[in-house]
Amino acid sequence: MTVTQNASQTGELSQKAIFDLIRPLYDQAKDQREKDQVLAALSRSVTEDAAVFFDELAISEPKQKRNSEAISARIRDQMKKVVKLEGGGELPVSAAEFQPSGGMSLTDGTLVNWLSPSDWCSWWVEFDAAGTYEISASQACTTQTAGTFEILAAGQKVEGKARKTKGPKEFADVKVGTLKVSQPGLFKLVLRPLELPEDGSLFRLKGLSLSKGG
């Protein structure tokens, strides 16, 4: 239980490394309860290896067929949104997943209505190389006070502060901080509010930009 719970959390391991760590546990499981715990962890691993595993499980274990096929399809749908960075690149909100409930919405290429501490958005990001990456956010903010937010990826957390702009369509690039990636591979990158302004939304977010340092 401890291994499957910890390995499936966002951390320094890439999605492939997480899959390779958890996969052998399925064969070592002593009963169905342990198998179900491993399957739950593997279902959160976004790799082609994980999709193939559930494809094969649907054949080898007919009772698991319907659920396994659904998981495989979901994993491949998530993989279609992977943003590949070659020394850096852009993470548009069009490629992001975001809080399915609440007021958040994608409007004119901008993620708006960041009104709750439970709001979030995330990207699947494939880094082609380990290294240090500078992160900046393209955002517009018209509140009297500026809120703060954090970005989590590769086992690290960096914090940023929204910057006031002249209008809701006047975007500014805000430097957030530095992310150190210890190994190439696919990682989930999450952005969520820390402190929201009292008079409105955290910001209108167009996307993030990552550039690799020397």
N, C-alpha and C positions, 0 to 999 in steps of 0.2 A: 504493500500500500504506500509506504513512504517513498519508494523509488518511483512508482508511477505518478504520484502526486507531484513530487519535486521535479521530475524530468519533464513534465508537461507544462511547467511554468515558463514564462519568458525569462531567459537567462543567457549566459554566455555561449551556450551550445546552439549550433545551427539546427534547423528542422531535421536535416539528414542525420546529424549526430544524435539527436533525441530519438529518432526512429531506430537507429542502430543500437541504442542503449536499451530501449524498451522491448523490441521485437523478440529477443531470446526468452524473455520472461513468460511469453505466452506458452511456449513449449514446456516451461518449467512449472507452470501453475499446477497446484495439487487438486483443485476442484473448480467447479463452474464459477463460484464466487470470485476466485482469484483471476480466472480467465476474463470475466466481465470487467474487472478493474483494469486489466491490461488493455482490453479492447477499447475501453473508454479513453484511456491515455493515447493509444494509437490513433483513434479517430480524430484527435486534435493535432496530429502531425501532418503538416501540409508538404508532402513530397510525393513524387511519382511512385516511390517504393511503397508508401502507405496505401496508395490507391490500388496498386497491383496486389498487395497483401489482401485487401478486402475483396477484390475480384476473385482471388483464389479461394478465399474463405467461403464466398457465396457458392462455390462449386463443391468444396470438400465437406462443408457442413450445411446441408439443405435447410435446416431450421434457422440458420443465420442468413439465408439468401436475401430476403427482402431488405433487412436492415443493412446488410453488408453492401448491397448494390446502391442503396441510398447514400451511405457514407462515402463510397468510392466516387459517386457522382458529385457530392458536395465538395470533396477534396479537389477534384479536377476543376470545378467551378472557381474555387478559391485560387487555384494555380493560374487561372487565366488572368487574374488581377495582379500577378506578381510584377513588380517594377524592377527591372534589371539595371543596376548601376555599374557603369564602367568608369571608375575613377570619380564618380559623382553623378548627379543628375537631379531631375525634378520629380517630386511626388505630388501630382495633382489630386485634388479632392475627388475627381471623377473615378480614381482608382482606389479610393478608400472605402472601408466599411465604417458605419457609424451607429451610434445608439439607436436601436430600432424603435424604442418607445420615447415619448416626450415630444418636444417641439422642434428638434433638429431637422433640417431639410437641405437639399441641394438645389440652389437657385442660381441660374446664370453662371454656372461654373464656380460657385462659392458655397461653402458650408456655413449655414447661418443658424441663429437661435441657440447659441450656447448659453443656456439659462439655468442649468442645474449642475451641482458638483458631480453628479453621476453621469454627465454627458461625456462622450469620448468619440474618437475616431482612430482608425488604425490602418496601416498598410502592410502588405507582405513585400519585403525588400530583399533583393538578392545582391549581396556585395561580391564583386569579383575579386576583391583582395582585402586582406587585413590592413588595418591602418587607422589613422585619425581622420575623422570627418567633421567638418564645420557645418552646423545646421542653422538655417535661417527660415523664418516663416513669412510668407507674403500675406498680409492682413490689413484690414481696415477697421478702425475703432473710433467711435464718436461719443463714447460715454465721458462723463465728467471725471471719473476716476478710472485708472487702468488696472485691469485684473491681471492675475498671474496664471501660469500653466506649467505643466511638466511634460517631457517626452521621455519615454522609456523604450529601450532597445538594447539587445546584446548584454543584458545584465547590468545596465547602467541607467542613470537618471540625470537629465539636465533640466534646469528650470529657466523659464523665460517670462518676460513681462510684455503685455500688449502695449502698443504705441498709438497714441491719438493721431488721427489723420483729419484732413479738412472735411471729408465727407464719406459716406458709406461706399462710394465707388473710387475713392482715392486710396490706393493700396501702398503700403510701405513694407520694405523688407527688414524684418527684425532679427538681429543675430541672437540666437538662443544659447548656443554653447558648443562644446566639443564632445564627440562621441568616439570612443576607442573600440574598434572591432578587432577581436583577437584572432579571428579566423574567417576566411571567406565562406559564403553560404547564404541560406535563406533565413531571415529573421522577421519577427513581427515587431513593428514600430508603432507605439501607441502614444497618442496625445490626449491629455485630459486636463480640465481646469483644476487650479489650486485654490485661487481666491477670485470670486466673481464680483464685478462692480455692482453697486446697489441700484444703479439707474439704467440697467440694460444688459445686453449680451456681452460676453467676453470679447468677441470680435467677429468679423466676417473673414473666414479663412479661405484663401485661394489655393494654398498648397505649401509644401516645404521644399527647400533646396538643400542638397548635401554636396559638399565639395571636399575632395580628398586633399589633405595636407601633404607637405613634402616629407 
